[in-house]
Amino acid sequence: MQRAVVDVVIPALNEQKALPHVLAAIPEWVRRVVVADNGSTDRTAEVAREGGANVVKEPQRGYGAACLRALAYLRDDPPEIVVFLDGDFSDHPEEMGLLVEPIVEGRAELVLGSRARGKSARGSLTPQQRAGNWFACLLLKRLYGVSYTDLGPFRAVRWTSLERMKMVDRDYGWTLEMQIKAARLGFTYSEVPVSYRCRIGQSKISGTLRGTLGAGSKILYTMGRYAWGP
């Protein structure tokens, strides 16, 4: 299969132990990897550079804020396709081709890696994650007529389509915002099953009560904002 120009964005907060594994597993056909250091207090930035990644700094904490900073960096020399990947080694970077292929072949503009449809290691997804994903996907179906099974972070999107989305969310609502805007803009989309394992280190969201409640509240806020707002 002929590959497009693909760049990878990895938002990272204190992932010095996991990042070497993530970077080593990224396919060789990826042009560039950008790690957005989201205010880490460990050696995240150093190990990212040692692993061959470009590092940008985003001191304001927030998943979306880190992604937006990385996209600003890519804008000077944009790729054809962007792949978003977590820095905790829960995703399997070697499966990236499954996400890129439908875009390269013109069958989709956004491709989501579905943990619900793939093989998830025992304990890798908490009950609150599964419940939150199920509820959000149900609302997406009811409000926008799109069928998803996950809000997972492992995803690929055509650069020109991503720019049209005009992403703004700076924290927990990033992935949901992208799926809502893709639906509102009428973009073609697809899901592919992906593998998922227990992350290295503690989750900043599902691993804490504050993170879990914050993520749940943001899902409801984001859904309402775009369903009944401009």
KELUM-73331 format. One record per residue: residue number from 1; x negated, y, z negated of N, C-alpha, C in turn; chain. Coordinates in nm, 3 decimals. Example, Ala and Ser with C-alpha at 12.3 -4.5 7.8 and 13.67 -1.06 7.14 Angstrom:
REM KELUM-73331
BAGU, 1, -1.319, -0.569, -0.780, -1.230, -0.450, -0.780, -1.320, -0.330, -0.780, A;
BAGU, 2, -1.285, -0.225, -0.708, -1.367, -0.106, -0.714, -1.290, 0.003, -0.787, A;
***
This chain:
REM KELUM-73331
BAGU, 1, -0.083, -0.119, 0.000, 0.000, 0.000, 0.000, -0.086, 0.125, 0.000, A;
BAGU, 2, -0.057, 0.220, 0.088, -0.131, 0.344, 0.091, -0.097, 0.428, -0.030, A;
BAGU, 3, -0.198, 0.477, -0.099, -0.176, 0.554, -0.219, -0.169, 0.703, -0.188, A;
BAGU, 4, -0.086, 0.774, -0.259, -0.083, 0.919, -0.253, -0.187, 0.974, -0.350, A;
BAGU, 5, -0.202, 1.104, -0.354, -0.289, 1.168, -0.453, -0.214, 1.169, -0.586, A;
BAGU, 6, -0.267, 1.097, -0.682, -0.199, 1.078, -0.811, -0.286, 1.131, -0.924, A;
BAGU, 7, -0.230, 1.216, -1.007, -0.295, 1.261, -1.130, -0.215, 1.212, -1.249, A;
BAGU, 8, -0.284, 1.193, -1.361, -0.221, 1.143, -1.483, -0.231, 1.248, -1.592, A;
BAGU, 9, -0.121, 1.269, -1.663, -0.115, 1.361, -1.776, -0.095, 1.279, -1.904, A;
BAGU, 10, -0.182, 1.303, -2.002, -0.174, 1.234, -2.131, -0.170, 1.339, -2.243, A;
BAGU, 11, -0.054, 1.365, -2.302, -0.050, 1.450, -2.422, -0.105, 1.371, -2.540, A;
BAGU, 12, -0.192, 1.431, -2.619, -0.259, 1.353, -2.723, -0.276, 1.434, -2.850, A;
BAGU, 13, -0.244, 1.372, -2.961, -0.264, 1.431, -3.094, -0.327, 1.325, -3.184, A;
BAGU, 14, -0.453, 1.344, -3.217, -0.527, 1.253, -3.304, -0.522, 1.109, -3.253, A;
BAGU, 15, -0.570, 1.090, -3.131, -0.569, 0.958, -3.067, -0.710, 0.909, -3.034, A;
BAGU, 16, -0.808, 0.942, -3.118, -0.946, 0.906, -3.086, -0.967, 0.755, -3.079, A;
BAGU, 17, -0.891, 0.678, -3.155, -0.908, 0.532, -3.153, -0.843, 0.468, -3.031, A;
BAGU, 18, -0.731, 0.522, -2.988, -0.656, 0.461, -2.879, -0.702, 0.506, -2.741, A;
BAGU, 19, -0.743, 0.632, -2.728, -0.771, 0.689, -2.596, -0.874, 0.611, -2.514, A;
BAGU, 20, -0.982, 0.562, -2.572, -1.077, 0.486, -2.489, -1.012, 0.366, -2.420, A;
BAGU, 21, -0.921, 0.299, -2.489, -0.850, 0.185, -2.429, -0.757, 0.231, -2.317, A;
BAGU, 22, -0.687, 0.344, -2.340, -0.595, 0.396, -2.239, -0.671, 0.435, -2.113, A;
BAGU, 23, -0.778, 0.511, -2.129, -0.853, 0.560, -2.014, -0.918, 0.446, -1.936, A;
BAGU, 24, -0.964, 0.345, -2.006, -1.030, 0.232, -1.939, -0.933, 0.150, -1.855, A;
BAGU, 25, -0.804, 0.156, -1.888, -0.704, 0.075, -1.819, -0.636, 0.148, -1.703, A;
BAGU, 26, -0.666, 0.275, -1.685, -0.604, 0.351, -1.576, -0.663, 0.307, -1.442, A;
BAGU, 27, -0.581, 0.280, -1.342, -0.630, 0.230, -1.213, -0.732, 0.325, -1.148, A;
BAGU, 28, -0.822, 0.268, -1.071, -0.929, 0.346, -1.008, -0.876, 0.442, -0.902, A;
BAGU, 29, -0.757, 0.414, -0.845, -0.706, 0.500, -0.739, -0.648, 0.631, -0.791, A;
BAGU, 30, -0.640, 0.649, -0.921, -0.596, 0.777, -0.978, -0.705, 0.881, -0.954, A;
BAGU, 31, -0.667, 0.997, -0.903, -0.765, 1.101, -0.873, -0.820, 1.166, -0.999, A;
BAGU, 32, -0.733, 1.199, -1.091, -0.773, 1.283, -1.204, -0.685, 1.255, -1.324, A;
BAGU, 33, -0.745, 1.254, -1.441, -0.671, 1.237, -1.567, -0.689, 1.364, -1.649, A;
BAGU, 34, -0.578, 1.419, -1.696, -0.581, 1.538, -1.780, -0.526, 1.502, -1.917, A;
BAGU, 35, -0.610, 1.516, -2.019, -0.568, 1.494, -2.157, -0.540, 1.631, -2.219, A;
BAGU, 36, -0.417, 1.651, -2.264, -0.380, 1.776, -2.331, -0.393, 1.755, -2.481, A;
BAGU, 37, -0.500, 1.807, -2.537, -0.526, 1.793, -2.680, -0.433, 1.888, -2.756, A;
BAGU, 38, -0.341, 1.830, -2.832, -0.233, 1.907, -2.894, -0.265, 1.945, -3.038, A;
BAGU, 39, -0.385, 1.996, -3.060, -0.425, 2.039, -3.194, -0.482, 1.928, -3.278, A;
BAGU, 40, -0.553, 1.836, -3.217, -0.610, 1.721, -3.290, -0.714, 1.767, -3.392, A;
BAGU, 41, -0.721, 1.694, -3.501, -0.823, 1.720, -3.604, -0.930, 1.612, -3.605, A;
BAGU, 42, -0.923, 1.518, -3.510, -1.026, 1.415, -3.499, -1.105, 1.438, -3.369, A;
BAGU, 43, -1.165, 1.335, -3.315, -1.251, 1.347, -3.198, -1.176, 1.317, -3.067, A;
BAGU, 44, -1.047, 1.344, -3.065, -0.968, 1.316, -2.945, -1.028, 1.380, -2.821, A;
BAGU, 45, -1.061, 1.508, -2.827, -1.115, 1.578, -2.710, -1.248, 1.519, -2.665, A;
BAGU, 46, -1.334, 1.487, -2.761, -1.466, 1.433, -2.727, -1.457, 1.297, -2.660, A;
BAGU, 47, -1.374, 1.208, -2.715, -1.364, 1.074, -2.656, -1.294, 1.080, -2.521, A;
BAGU, 48, -1.205, 1.178, -2.503, -1.140, 1.194, -2.373, -1.243, 1.232, -2.267, A;
BAGU, 49, -1.329, 1.327, -2.299, -1.434, 1.367, -2.204, -1.531, 1.253, -2.178, A;
BAGU, 50, -1.564, 1.180, -2.283, -1.654, 1.066, -2.266, -1.593, 0.961, -2.175, A;
BAGU, 51, -1.461, 0.952, -2.173, -1.392, 0.855, -2.089, -1.363, 0.906, -1.949, A;
BAGU, 52, -1.414, 1.026, -1.916, -1.400, 1.078, -1.781, -1.280, 1.167, -1.757, A;
BAGU, 53, -1.207, 1.201, -1.862, -1.087, 1.284, -1.846, -1.122, 1.433, -1.851, A;
BAGU, 54, -1.038, 1.513, -1.788, -1.042, 1.657, -1.806, -0.959, 1.690, -1.930, A;
BAGU, 55, -1.007, 1.781, -2.014, -0.939, 1.813, -2.139, -0.892, 1.959, -2.137, A;
BAGU, 56, -0.767, 1.979, -2.171, -0.713, 2.113, -2.192, -0.662, 2.120, -2.335, A;
BAGU, 57, -0.661, 2.239, -2.391, -0.620, 2.258, -2.529, -0.483, 2.325, -2.536, A;
BAGU, 58, -0.396, 2.269, -2.617, -0.267, 2.331, -2.647, -0.248, 2.324, -2.798, A;
BAGU, 59, -0.285, 2.431, -2.869, -0.280, 2.428, -3.016, -0.139, 2.423, -3.073, A;
BAGU, 60, -0.038, 2.473, -2.999, 0.098, 2.467, -3.049, 0.148, 2.324, -3.042, A;
BAGU, 61, 0.180, 2.267, -3.154, 0.222, 2.127, -3.159, 0.354, 2.107, -3.085, A;
BAGU, 62, 0.361, 1.996, -3.015, 0.484, 1.963, -2.943, 0.452, 1.886, -2.817, A;
BAGU, 63, 0.522, 1.775, -2.797, 0.497, 1.690, -2.680, 0.514, 1.769, -2.551, A;
BAGU, 64, 0.626, 1.844, -2.542, 0.651, 1.921, -2.422, 0.548, 2.031, -2.402, A;
BAGU, 65, 0.506, 2.094, -2.511, 0.406, 2.200, -2.501, 0.276, 2.146, -2.441, A;
BAGU, 66, 0.235, 2.027, -2.484, 0.113, 1.966, -2.431, 0.129, 1.934, -2.283, A;
BAGU, 67, 0.245, 1.880, -2.245, 0.268, 1.848, -2.104, 0.268, 1.973, -2.018, A;
BAGU, 68, 0.331, 2.080, -2.066, 0.335, 2.204, -1.990, 0.195, 2.262, -1.971, A;
BAGU, 69, 0.112, 2.251, -2.072, -0.025, 2.302, -2.060, -0.102, 2.223, -1.956, A;
BAGU, 70, -0.085, 2.092, -1.953, -0.153, 2.009, -1.853, -0.105, 2.042, -1.713, A;
BAGU, 71, 0.025, 2.065, -1.697, 0.078, 2.098, -1.565, 0.025, 2.232, -1.517, A;
BAGU, 72, 0.008, 2.328, -1.607, -0.050, 2.457, -1.569, -0.191, 2.438, -1.516, A;
BAGU, 73, -0.264, 2.346, -1.575, -0.399, 2.315, -1.528, -0.396, 2.252, -1.389, A;
BAGU, 74, -0.304, 2.161, -1.366, -0.295, 2.092, -1.237, -0.250, 2.184, -1.125, A;
BAGU, 75, -0.181, 2.290, -1.160, -0.121, 2.376, -1.059, -0.223, 2.440, -0.964, A;
BAGU, 76, -0.347, 2.453, -1.007, -0.450, 2.509, -0.919, -0.485, 2.417, -0.803, A;
BAGU, 77, -0.469, 2.288, -0.823, -0.496, 2.189, -0.719, -0.401, 2.071, -0.740, A;
BAGU, 78, -0.274, 2.090, -0.709, -0.173, 1.991, -0.748, -0.184, 1.859, -0.674, A;
BAGU, 79, -0.143, 1.752, -0.740, -0.137, 1.620, -0.676, -0.007, 1.606, -0.599, A;
BAGU, 80, 0.011, 1.492, -0.538, 0.140, 1.459, -0.477, 0.234, 1.398, -0.581, A;
BAGU, 81, 0.176, 1.323, -0.674, 0.254, 1.254, -0.777, 0.185, 1.273, -0.912, A;
BAGU, 82, 0.266, 1.297, -1.015, 0.216, 1.305, -1.152, 0.270, 1.186, -1.231, A;
BAGU, 83, 0.184, 1.120, -1.304, 0.224, 1.013, -1.395, 0.203, 1.061, -1.538, A;
BAGU, 84, 0.305, 1.048, -1.620, 0.295, 1.082, -1.762, 0.276, 0.952, -1.841, A;
BAGU, 85, 0.182, 0.958, -1.933, 0.141, 0.838, -2.005, 0.106, 0.877, -2.148, A;
BAGU, 86, 0.150, 0.800, -2.245, 0.115, 0.829, -2.384, -0.030, 0.789, -2.413, A;
BAGU, 87, -0.087, 0.854, -2.514, -0.227, 0.830, -2.547, -0.249, 0.731, -2.658, A;
BAGU, 88, -0.144, 0.656, -2.696, -0.155, 0.566, -2.812, -0.174, 0.419, -2.774, A;
BAGU, 89, -0.184, 0.392, -2.644, -0.205, 0.256, -2.590, -0.085, 0.166, -2.609, A;
BAGU, 90, 0.034, 0.224, -2.628, 0.155, 0.143, -2.633, 0.200, 0.104, -2.492, A;
BAGU, 91, 0.178, 0.195, -2.395, 0.208, 0.164, -2.255, 0.095, 0.082, -2.195, A;
BAGU, 92, 0.121, 0.025, -2.078, 0.021, -0.053, -2.006, -0.018, 0.025, -1.879, A;
BAGU, 93, -0.125, 0.103, -1.883, -0.161, 0.186, -1.768, -0.181, 0.107, -1.639, A;
BAGU, 94, -0.220, -0.018, -1.649, -0.243, -0.099, -1.530, -0.114, -0.126, -1.452, A;
BAGU, 95, 0.002, -0.099, -1.514, 0.130, -0.114, -1.445, 0.173, 0.013, -1.370, A;
BAGU, 96, 0.086, 0.110, -1.366, 0.118, 0.239, -1.306, 0.163, 0.228, -1.161, A;
BAGU, 97, 0.107, 0.134, -1.089, 0.144, 0.116, -0.949, 0.291, 0.087, -0.930, A;
BAGU, 98, 0.353, 0.023, -1.027, 0.496, -0.007, -1.020, 0.579, 0.121, -1.017, A;
BAGU, 99, 0.532, 0.224, -1.087, 0.603, 0.351, -1.093, 0.576, 0.438, -0.971, A;
BAGU, 100, 0.454, 0.430, -0.920, 0.414, 0.515, -0.808, 0.472, 0.465, -0.675, A;
BAGU, 101, 0.482, 0.333, -0.659, 0.521, 0.274, -0.531, 0.653, 0.327, -0.476, A;
BAGU, 102, 0.762, 0.335, -0.555, 0.887, 0.384, -0.497, 0.878, 0.528, -0.446, A;
BAGU, 103, 0.792, 0.609, -0.508, 0.776, 0.747, -0.462, 0.695, 0.750, -0.333, A;
BAGU, 104, 0.588, 0.674, -0.328, 0.506, 0.667, -0.207, 0.590, 0.620, -0.088, A;
BAGU, 105, 0.678, 0.526, -0.112, 0.760, 0.470, -0.004, 0.884, 0.554, 0.026, A;
BAGU, 106, 0.902, 0.665, -0.045, 1.013, 0.754, -0.017, 1.146, 0.709, -0.072, A;
BAGU, 107, 1.145, 0.614, -0.166, 1.270, 0.562, -0.221, 1.316, 0.635, -0.346, A;
BAGU, 108, 1.229, 0.718, -0.405, 1.265, 0.789, -0.528, 1.174, 0.910, -0.545, A;
BAGU, 109, 1.227, 1.007, -0.617, 1.147, 1.125, -0.655, 1.103, 1.118, -0.801, A;
BAGU, 110, 1.178, 1.044, -0.880, 1.145, 1.021, -1.021, 1.158, 0.873, -1.050, A;
BAGU, 111, 1.057, 0.815, -1.111, 1.060, 0.673, -1.147, 1.026, 0.660, -1.295, A;
BAGU, 112, 1.116, 0.595, -1.366, 1.099, 0.578, -1.510, 1.058, 0.435, -1.542, A;
BAGU, 113, 0.959, 0.421, -1.628, 0.922, 0.290, -1.679, 1.013, 0.253, -1.793, A;
BAGU, 114, 1.095, 0.150, -1.774, 1.194, 0.112, -1.875, 1.139, 0.005, -1.969, A;
BAGU, 115, 1.126, 0.041, -2.096, 1.086, -0.057, -2.197, 1.200, -0.152, -2.228, A;
BAGU, 116, 1.323, -0.103, -2.212, 1.440, -0.186, -2.240, 1.452, -0.301, -2.141, A;
BAGU, 117, 1.410, -0.278, -2.017, 1.419, -0.381, -1.914, 1.293, -0.467, -1.906, A;
BAGU, 118, 1.187, -0.423, -1.970, 1.061, -0.495, -1.963, 1.038, -0.579, -2.088, A;
BAGU, 119, 0.913, -0.614, -2.110, 0.875, -0.696, -2.224, 0.815, -0.607, -2.333, A;
BAGU, 120, 0.886, -0.596, -2.442, 0.839, -0.516, -2.555, 0.792, -0.607, -2.667, A;
BAGU, 121, 0.673, -0.583, -2.717, 0.621, -0.663, -2.826, 0.707, -0.642, -2.951, A;
BAGU, 122, 0.716, -0.744, -3.031, 0.797, -0.736, -3.153, 0.745, -0.623, -3.242, A;
BAGU, 123, 0.836, -0.535, -3.282, 0.800, -0.424, -3.369, 0.752, -0.299, -3.297, A;
BAGU, 124, 0.740, -0.306, -3.164, 0.688, -0.190, -3.090, 0.792, -0.079, -3.077, A;
BAGU, 125, 0.921, -0.117, -3.077, 1.030, -0.020, -3.073, 1.112, -0.034, -3.201, A;
BAGU, 126, 1.126, 0.074, -3.274, 1.202, 0.070, -3.399, 1.352, 0.066, -3.369, A;
BAGU, 127, 1.433, 0.020, -3.463, 1.578, 0.021, -3.442, 1.632, 0.159, -3.409, A;
BAGU, 128, 1.577, 0.264, -3.472, 1.625, 0.399, -3.443, 1.587, 0.444, -3.302, A;
BAGU, 129, 1.473, 0.398, -3.252, 1.438, 0.429, -3.113, 1.535, 0.362, -3.016, A;
BAGU, 130, 1.562, 0.236, -3.039, 1.655, 0.163, -2.951, 1.794, 0.226, -2.953, A;
BAGU, 131, 1.841, 0.261, -3.072, 1.974, 0.321, -3.084, 1.978, 0.458, -3.018, A;
BAGU, 132, 1.875, 0.538, -3.039, 1.871, 0.670, -2.980, 1.866, 0.666, -2.828, A;
BAGU, 133, 1.786, 0.575, -2.774, 1.778, 0.559, -2.629, 1.912, 0.514, -2.571, A;
BAGU, 134, 1.974, 0.418, -2.636, 2.103, 0.366, -2.589, 2.208, 0.477, -2.586, A;
BAGU, 135, 2.214, 0.556, -2.692, 2.315, 0.662, -2.701, 2.289, 0.771, -2.598, A;
BAGU, 136, 2.163, 0.811, -2.582, 2.130, 0.915, -2.485, 2.160, 0.869, -2.343, A;
BAGU, 137, 2.129, 0.744, -2.313, 2.155, 0.692, -2.178, 2.305, 0.680, -2.152, A;
BAGU, 138, 2.381, 0.648, -2.256, 2.527, 0.644, -2.242, 2.581, 0.782, -2.208, A;
BAGU, 139, 2.531, 0.886, -2.275, 2.575, 1.021, -2.247, 2.533, 1.066, -2.107, A;
BAGU, 140, 2.412, 1.028, -2.065, 2.368, 1.061, -1.929, 2.462, 1.000, -1.825, A;
BAGU, 141, 2.505, 0.878, -1.851, 2.598, 0.811, -1.760, 2.732, 0.883, -1.757, A;
BAGU, 142, 2.784, 0.916, -1.873, 2.914, 0.980, -1.881, 2.913, 1.121, -1.821, A;
BAGU, 143, 2.808, 1.196, -1.847, 2.804, 1.337, -1.807, 2.753, 1.358, -1.665, A;
BAGU, 144, 2.661, 1.270, -1.620, 2.595, 1.296, -1.492, 2.605, 1.179, -1.393, A;
BAGU, 145, 2.660, 1.068, -1.437, 2.677, 0.955, -1.348, 2.549, 0.884, -1.311, A;
BAGU, 146, 2.444, 0.900, -1.391, 2.316, 0.834, -1.363, 2.298, 0.718, -1.460, A;
BAGU, 147, 2.238, 0.611, -1.411, 2.223, 0.490, -1.491, 2.078, 0.468, -1.532, A;
BAGU, 148, 2.050, 0.495, -1.657, 1.917, 0.470, -1.715, 1.933, 0.376, -1.834, A;
BAGU, 149, 1.823, 0.313, -1.871, 1.823, 0.229, -1.990, 1.724, 0.278, -2.094, A;
BAGU, 150, 1.651, 0.387, -2.063, 1.544, 0.430, -2.152, 1.513, 0.577, -2.128, A;
BAGU, 151, 1.450, 0.640, -2.229, 1.395, 0.774, -2.216, 1.243, 0.767, -2.229, A;
BAGU, 152, 1.187, 0.655, -2.193, 1.046, 0.630, -2.216, 0.953, 0.733, -2.155, A;
BAGU, 153, 0.836, 0.755, -2.217, 0.741, 0.856, -2.170, 0.662, 0.815, -2.046, A;
BAGU, 154, 0.653, 0.685, -2.017, 0.576, 0.636, -1.903, 0.660, 0.654, -1.778, A;
BAGU, 155, 0.625, 0.754, -1.696, 0.707, 0.789, -1.581, 0.623, 0.855, -1.474, A;
BAGU, 156, 0.672, 0.852, -1.351, 0.606, 0.916, -1.238, 0.705, 1.005, -1.167, A;
BAGU, 157, 0.657, 1.118, -1.115, 0.746, 1.212, -1.048, 0.670, 1.283, -0.936, A;
BAGU, 158, 0.738, 1.307, -0.827, 0.678, 1.382, -0.717, 0.653, 1.527, -0.763, A;
BAGU, 159, 0.536, 1.579, -0.733, 0.498, 1.712, -0.781, 0.598, 1.819, -0.737, A;
BAGU, 160, 0.635, 1.819, -0.611, 0.725, 1.922, -0.562, 0.861, 1.915, -0.631, A;
BAGU, 161, 0.905, 1.794, -0.663, 1.032, 1.778, -0.736, 1.018, 1.828, -0.879, A;
BAGU, 162, 0.905, 1.798, -0.941, 0.881, 1.842, -1.079, 0.880, 1.994, -1.087, A;
BAGU, 163, 0.820, 2.059, -0.990, 0.817, 2.205, -0.990, 0.957, 2.264, -0.979, A;
BAGU, 164, 1.043, 2.198, -0.903, 1.181, 2.246, -0.889, 1.260, 2.232, -1.019, A;
BAGU, 165, 1.217, 2.140, -1.104, 1.288, 2.122, -1.232, 1.267, 2.238, -1.328, A;
BAGU, 166, 1.156, 2.310, -1.313, 1.127, 2.424, -1.401, 1.138, 2.383, -1.548, A;
BAGU, 167, 1.058, 2.286, -1.586, 1.060, 2.232, -1.721, 1.024, 2.339, -1.825, A;
BAGU, 168, 1.094, 2.337, -1.938, 1.070, 2.437, -2.042, 1.058, 2.378, -2.182, A;
BAGU, 169, 1.112, 2.259, -2.206, 1.115, 2.206, -2.343, 0.973, 2.186, -2.396, A;
BAGU, 170, 0.952, 2.223, -2.521, 0.818, 2.219, -2.578, 0.802, 2.113, -2.686, A;
BAGU, 171, 0.904, 2.030, -2.708, 0.885, 1.925, -2.809, 0.957, 1.796, -2.773, A;
BAGU, 172, 1.049, 1.750, -2.857, 1.106, 1.617, -2.842, 1.198, 1.600, -2.721, A;
BAGU, 173, 1.248, 1.710, -2.666, 1.347, 1.700, -2.559, 1.290, 1.688, -2.420, A;
BAGU, 174, 1.158, 1.681, -2.407, 1.092, 1.684, -2.275, 1.142, 1.575, -2.181, A;
BAGU, 175, 1.140, 1.451, -2.224, 1.177, 1.341, -2.133, 1.324, 1.349, -2.093, A;
BAGU, 176, 1.409, 1.382, -2.189, 1.552, 1.393, -2.159, 1.579, 1.510, -2.064, A;
BAGU, 177, 1.513, 1.622, -2.087, 1.529, 1.737, -1.998, 1.497, 1.700, -1.854, A;
BAGU, 178, 1.390, 1.624, -1.835, 1.350, 1.585, -1.700, 1.457, 1.499, -1.634, A;
BAGU, 179, 1.514, 1.405, -1.708, 1.617, 1.318, -1.650, 1.746, 1.394, -1.622, A;
BAGU, 180, 1.782, 1.487, -1.709, 1.901, 1.569, -1.686, 1.883, 1.656, -1.563, A;
BAGU, 181, 1.768, 1.723, -1.553, 1.747, 1.814, -1.440, 1.736, 1.738, -1.309, A;
BAGU, 182, 1.678, 1.619, -1.311, 1.673, 1.538, -1.190, 1.814, 1.505, -1.143, A;
BAGU, 183, 1.902, 1.474, -1.240, 2.041, 1.442, -1.205, 2.113, 1.565, -1.151, A;
BAGU, 184, 2.094, 1.678, -1.216, 2.162, 1.800, -1.171, 2.115, 1.846, -1.033, A;
BAGU, 185, 1.990, 1.819, -1.001, 1.936, 1.858, -0.871, 1.962, 1.753, -0.764, A;
BAGU, 186, 2.019, 1.640, -0.804, 2.051, 1.535, -0.708, 1.931, 1.457, -0.659, A;
BAGU, 187, 1.825, 1.449, -0.738, 1.706, 1.375, -0.698, 1.732, 1.224, -0.699, A;
BAGU, 188, 1.671, 1.156, -0.606, 1.674, 1.010, -0.611, 1.587, 0.963, -0.726, A;
BAGU, 189, 1.628, 0.855, -0.789, 1.553, 0.806, -0.905, 1.556, 0.655, -0.908, A;
BAGU, 190, 1.467, 0.599, -0.988, 1.460, 0.454, -1.001, 1.403, 0.421, -1.139, A;
BAGU, 191, 1.431, 0.300, -1.183, 1.371, 0.246, -1.305, 1.297, 0.118, -1.270, A;
BAGU, 192, 1.184, 0.096, -1.335, 1.114, -0.031, -1.319, 1.082, -0.085, -1.458, A;
BAGU, 193, 1.092, -0.216, -1.478, 1.057, -0.273, -1.608, 0.908, -0.257, -1.636, A;
BAGU, 194, 0.874, -0.215, -1.758, 0.734, -0.205, -1.799, 0.715, -0.274, -1.933, A;
BAGU, 195, 0.593, -0.311, -1.958, 0.558, -0.375, -2.085, 0.531, -0.268, -2.192, A;
BAGU, 196, 0.547, -0.307, -2.316, 0.528, -0.212, -2.425, 0.474, -0.289, -2.546, A;
BAGU, 197, 0.374, -0.231, -2.611, 0.315, -0.298, -2.727, 0.310, -0.202, -2.847, A;
BAGU, 198, 0.277, -0.254, -2.962, 0.264, -0.170, -3.081, 0.148, -0.072, -3.060, A;
BAGU, 199, 0.174, 0.051, -3.091, 0.076, 0.155, -3.069, -0.042, 0.142, -3.165, A;
BAGU, 200, -0.153, 0.205, -3.132, -0.266, 0.216, -3.223, -0.244, 0.340, -3.309, A;
BAGU, 201, -0.233, 0.324, -3.439, -0.207, 0.436, -3.528, -0.057, 0.455, -3.550, A;
BAGU, 202, -0.022, 0.557, -3.629, 0.118, 0.581, -3.664, 0.182, 0.678, -3.566, A;
BAGU, 203, 0.307, 0.650, -3.531, 0.381, 0.739, -3.442, 0.411, 0.871, -3.511, A;
BAGU, 204, 0.399, 0.980, -3.435, 0.431, 1.112, -3.489, 0.581, 1.136, -3.493, A;
BAGU, 205, 0.658, 1.052, -3.422, 0.804, 1.070, -3.418, 0.872, 0.959, -3.495, A;
BAGU, 206, 0.873, 0.838, -3.441, 0.947, 0.729, -3.505, 0.879, 0.682, -3.633, A;
BAGU, 207, 0.752, 0.718, -3.653, 0.680, 0.674, -3.772, 0.708, 0.756, -3.896, A;
BAGU, 208, 0.783, 0.866, -3.882, 0.815, 0.950, -3.996, 0.964, 0.982, -3.997, A;
BAGU, 209, 1.018, 1.005, -4.115, 1.160, 1.042, -4.126, 1.184, 1.177, -4.059, A;
BAGU, 210, 1.095, 1.271, -4.080, 1.110, 1.404, -4.020, 1.110, 1.394, -3.868, A;
BAGU, 211, 1.019, 1.314, -3.815, 1.012, 1.299, -3.670, 1.135, 1.234, -3.612, A;
BAGU, 212, 1.186, 1.131, -3.680, 1.305, 1.061, -3.634, 1.426, 1.153, -3.631, A;
BAGU, 213, 1.446, 1.227, -3.741, 1.559, 1.319, -3.748, 1.545, 1.432, -3.646, A;
BAGU, 214, 1.421, 1.480, -3.630, 1.397, 1.587, -3.534, 1.425, 1.544, -3.391, A;
BAGU, 215, 1.381, 1.423, -3.359, 1.403, 1.371, -3.223, 1.552, 1.350, -3.197, A;
BAGU, 216, 1.623, 1.296, -3.294, 1.766, 1.273, -3.277, 1.843, 1.403, -3.259, A;
BAGU, 217, 1.810, 1.502, -3.340, 1.876, 1.632, -3.329, 1.847, 1.696, -3.195, A;
BAGU, 218, 1.723, 1.683, -3.147, 1.686, 1.747, -3.021, 1.755, 1.680, -2.903, A;
BAGU, 219, 1.775, 1.550, -2.910, 1.848, 1.481, -2.803, 1.988, 1.538, -2.791, A;
BAGU, 220, 2.057, 1.554, -2.904, 2.193, 1.608, -2.903, 2.194, 1.753, -2.854, A;
BAGU, 221, 2.098, 1.832, -2.901, 2.092, 1.972, -2.860, 2.067, 1.985, -2.710, A;
BAGU, 222, 1.970, 1.907, -2.660, 1.935, 1.915, -2.518, 2.051, 1.870, -2.431, A;
BAGU, 223, 2.119, 1.763, -2.471, 2.232, 1.713, -2.394, 2.342, 1.820, -2.387, A;
BAGU, 224, 2.371, 1.881, -2.501, 2.475, 1.983, -2.504, 2.435, 2.108, -2.428, A;
BAGU, 225, 2.310, 2.146, -2.436, 2.263, 2.268, -2.371, 2.285, 2.262, -2.220, A;
BAGU, 226, 2.253, 2.148, -2.161, 2.265, 2.139, -2.014, 2.403, 2.092, -1.969, A;
BAGU, 227, 2.475, 2.027, -2.057, 2.609, 1.982, -2.019, 2.708, 2.097, -2.018, A;
BAGU, 228, 2.693, 2.190, -2.111, 2.791, 2.298, -2.123, 2.728, 2.436, -2.104, A;
BAGU, 229, 2.599, 2.439, -2.074, 2.531, 2.566, -2.052, 2.500, 2.585, -1.905, A;
BAGU, 230, 2.419, 2.689, -1.872, 2.386, 2.718, -1.733, 2.296, 2.614, -1.671, A;
***
